Amino acid sequence: MTSSKIRAIHLDDLESVIEIEQSSFPKPWDESIFFHLALSGGRYPVDEDTVVIMNVLGNKGCVIGYIVWEEYKEDNHGHILNLAVHSEYRQQGRGQKLLSYAFSSMKSSGLETCELEVRESNHWARHLYENAGMMAVDRRVGYYDSEDAIIYAITFS
C-alpha cells in the first residue's frame, strides 16, 4: 500500500466522497449529511453526549475512502455509521486502516465498546470487521428493507 493519510473531511472533499458513497451503496446517504460534516470540520456535535466524526483517507491528494462514526460519551460506546473505499483501492488494507484509526480514536476518547450494522450479503465488509476483532453478536431482521443486518461489536481492552 502506498502512503496515505487520514484526516478530517474538508468541503473540497465532497465531490469525491459523494462519488464513493453513490458507487458503494444501494441506498447512498443524502449529500447534505456529508456537507454538514465537512462544514463542521469533521466533528458534528449532536448533543452534550454525542458527536459524529468523519475522516477521509487521502492518497496523492485524492480522497480514496472515508469513515463516519458516533461517540456516545455517557455510555462510553462508539457506533460505526459508514465506511467506504473507492472501488479501485479495495482489498488493499485501506478499509482496515480507516477502521483501526476509528478504533484508536474511540479508545483515546475513553470509549469501551463499538458496534455497527452490515448487510448480511456484504461478505467483504464482514470479513474486514472479523479481521479487526469484531464479532457478530445479533441480527436485525429487515433492517435494510428486505435484507437483514448483522450486528458486529468489539470491546476495547
N, C-alpha and C positions, 0 to 999 in steps of 0.2 A: 504494500500500500504506500502510495506516495504521501508526502507530508500534507496534512490537512489540519485545520484549526477550527475549534468550536468557540462560538461567541454568541452574544445576544443578537436577536434579529434586528435589522435596520429597515427603514422604509424602502431603501433601494433594493432590498432582497425580495420584495413582494412578488414581482413577476416570476422569478424562479421558483419561489415557494409554492405559488398557486399552480404553476405548471406541474410541479412534482405531485402536489396534492391531487389535482384532477386526473393525472395519469395513474395514480396509485390506488385510488379507492372508488368503488362503485357509487358511493354517495359522498362526494367530497364536501368538506366544510365550506361554509359561505366565506367569501373573500374578506368580508368585514371583520371576521374573527382575527385573521392574520393582521389586518390593518391596525386594529386596536392593540394587539400585542406589540407590533412594531412601534406604534406611536408611544407606547408606554416603556420603550426601551427593553422589551422582553420580560418585564416583571409587572403583571397586572394585578393589583390588589382587588380581590373580590369583596372582602370584608376584613375585620380585625384579625380573623383567624386564618383566612385562606388567601393564597397568592397563586396565580397561574404564571408559569415561567416558560419561555420559549427560547431555544437556542438553535442556531444553524451550524452546519458543518460546511466549511468553505474549502475549496481546493483550487489553487491558482486563480483566485479572485471570483470564482463561481460558487454559488450555493449548490451543493450536491445532496443535501439531506437536512433533516430537522427533527427536533423532538419537542413536545409540549407536555408539561406535567403540572399537577396541582400539588401544593403542600398545605396540609391541614395541621397547623401548629397545636391546636387544642388536643388532638388525639395522636400527635406525632406520627402522622400517616401521609404517604405520598400516593399519587394516582397518575399513572402514565395515561395521557389522553390521546396522543397522536405521535407516531414515529414513521417517517418515510425517507427513503433514499432513492435518488434518481435511478431509473432502470439500468443505465449504463454502468453504475457503480455498485450494484447489489452483489452480494455474496463475496465481498472483498474485505469484510471486517468493519465496514463503516457504521452499520446499524449497531453492532456491538460497541463500537467506540462511543456513539451517542448514548446508548443505554448505560454504559459504565459511567459516563460523565454525569448523567442524571442521578444515578445511584449515589455517586460520590457527593454530589451537591446536596442530596437529601440527607445523607449521613452527616454532613457538615452542618446542616440546619437542625440537627438533633432528632430527625425522624427515625423511627424504629422499623417501620414496615412500608411496603409499597405493593400496589396491585394494579391490574389492568385487565381489560377485556379484549379478546381477539376472536375473529371469526373462526368457527370450528374448522372450516376448509382451508384456512391460511397456514399451511404446513410449514412454509419457510419462516414465518414470524414465530410460530410456536416453537420451532427448533431454536431460533435465536433466543427466545425467552428461557427455554430449558437450559441452553448452554450458559446463560447468565446466572443460573442458580435458582430461577423461579420454578414454582411447582403449580401444576393445575390443581385448583382447590374446589372449584364449583363450576356450575353451568347455569346460564340464564337462557331459558327457552324463548326462542323468537326475538331475541334482543336486536338482531339485525334483520328486521322484518321476518322473512321466512327462514332465517338461519340462526342457530344457537350461537351464543358466545361462550367461550371457555374463559374462566376467570383464573388468572395466574397471580401468585403472590410470592413475596420474599420477605424474610425477616433479616434485618441487618444485624451482624454480630458485633 
